Amino acid sequence: MAQVSDAVKKCVAILQHASSDTEKFAALFMVTKLVKAKDCNTTAKKLIFEAIGFKFLKKLLLTSDVPVDCPPSIYKSVALSILTCFCNEPELATHPEMLANIPVFLDIVQQADASDYDDNLIIVGEAYGCLKSIASFEPGQKALFDVGAITKMAEIYSQQSFQTDEALNILLVLVNKFGANSWDKNNLKNFHALVNKIALDFETDNDERKFELCSILNGLLYNSHRKEIMESYGIELWPFSIYKGLFDVLTSKIGKKQRDPALCLASTMMDVLGVDWIFGDEEKGKQFFLLLIQLGAIEVRMQLDGKGLQQVYTQANLMTACYIILEISINYISTDQLDLDQKEKQNLYTGLKGAFSAVMSFLTKISNDKNKDKIPGKEKLFVCGTIRVLAAWLAQETSAMRTQVYQLLPFILGLANESFYACKARRLAEKAGTPMEVDDPISKFDVLRIMLPALCHLTVEDEARKIMLKINEDKALYDCFEYHWSIVHYKRPPVPRSERLKVLANPKIELSPEILEDMKDSRAAMISTCNIFMNITVLEAKYIEDSDLFNELMKFIFENLPELKDIPENLPLHGNLAVLGLLLMKQQNKKIKKNDFSICRYIKATIRFLWDAYVADESSDTGIVVAMSYKEYWMEIMELWFLGMQTMSAILSFVPWISEFAIESGWAEGIIDTLKKVKIGALPPNVKSAYEDFLCRLVDANGDVIPVLKKADALKVCRNHRLMELGKKLFGD
């Protein structure tokens, strides 16, 4: 135990033996001198604190009964002066009695503008000092959070005039600790009021404080409820104030110290509000958007050029901000909503190509390092972020720097797979309610999921596809496919037998927005994975014939497609699974068994997708239209439908017994019935070709369909639409 001076021992004795509050109060003046002395260590302060007793200090803080001729706040002042000294010690700042009285300190600072404190603003300053010290330690942060200090600090900054920067500093410490949970997502009034005030200052200030506010706004928006803000921000002033402030900063001559926080804030704004936030300025929005891309691209080149991972990682926050700007911008440009002239297009492409050339050189350097398998967790997460932004570029740019891309592919996919399996493990652990033993940073986001659109393009390229198959990437993709199916095909937790009657009696509980969002993302992931598998299936026919993995994939589709819920959102996925199943069936026809019940159910589900696409509509100009349920998604699935019809026709040659389903289901005569209602000369050539080819192959595969088609009046259809090939097969020359 540390030495305690005689003076401290004497003071403790006096406090302990004080027979009244008056005696104890008198001794406090001795305490104030002692605790400020250099030789008063932590042990001494703890002894004094316990000798005084917090109960007595609290009495001083709360009492308004003071002697005549004394200032009304004298007791508060003495108590706070002592507490301020004690709060410098972690053990005392987090003492349960100190934490229990946080509301007293908050009450004082909330009344800072009240007339009671006009004569003694020191009290308010000391109360802030206590709160600031308490907020420096984790137990103190939790205690402040639990009593609603964030809301109170936000109100103080938004509404008061005295020492509000102190309130803001404490608030920022807590927000950085508790993230989006700092705010009530169902009531963002305090958040908007706070950000409106800071943003207005940011817009109008023209001194160094402007750049401090930049970082403050970035911290608040980064730790916000993004979805809820996106839904409500349109009526708030702060998005435009921040835009105006950033426009002024980034179009001025500034140095790195000013530019870096501005780029970080711009990236967070794009991440939270999307690109539409910029184009709210119809006059100069495009100019600012292109400027942000150029600044982000230049920064990426400067920071990555010729440097190693450790050196680059020192600027990780800035680099991540630039990556976000580039990724969101590339995704927006790909929607073709931006009207660019030729010079703007050339400048944009040159800037982006330079940035991604530096990205690939940086990743190549890491991939060639002998210690690439020993990268620390947080640095590895940064490398994953670098791969993520590259994936956005590769999803759109399909020709530049291919040699470098192919060289990098094994390294990139290795890390992407690692992050996928880590994310999957984290999700399964959270679902089971068993936290991960080790918090793996790489499980923060799934790089493989983000790479899927780029891999759709890469699997069309011979060299890239060869590399992917050589490193068994198809296995990781299959695991990814199964994982996302488990999310799309969401199953509610099992209900205990004793609760089942109660559940049946109550209305069905709607799925949460979070679950629905996950399902939407996983649908998109499965569709991308289907496209990758289709490319491999078509372009690597020999490989597919003998692949056990693709045979397993085919069986998975046979078993699960019929289980896919029949809701509009699932239609594109239904089509992709159906057509991928047909392509695999064609290549692996030797492994198809007629008595496999799962094939029967799959074929019926596939016929339903192909059959329902076009319907007869005699009120239309043509008599045939895309079905209403398909219209919303038709641009997504139109080519899929034609590929499905073509592949179904081809399968009939390899697996003739499939024809029985087309006859028994009524599809064959259904096609004739639909075509009968189409006006002569109005049948689109590609639709005509798809139907005629299918019916001809059906006749070749199974003669039993001929009387069915004739009875349905196929002769009239053949004459009206000049289906010459089908006419010959049904009626001869």
PyMOL commands that set and color helices and strands:
alter all, ss='L'
color gray80, all
select helices_A, chain A and resi 6-17+21-35+42-52+54-62+74-86+90-93+96-100+102-110+115-117+121-134+138-146+149-159+164-182+189-204+209-222+226-235+238-250+256-273+275-280+285-304+309-313+316-333+342-367+372-374+377-396+402-432+441-444+447-458+462-470+473-488+497-505+513-539+541-546+548-563+568-587+589-591+597-611+628-631+634-654+656-664+667-676+685-701+705-711+714-721+724-731
alter helices_A, ss='H'
color red, helices_A
select strands_A, chain A and resi 614-617+623-626
alter strands_A, ss='S'
color yellow, strands_A
deselect
rebuild
show_as cartoon
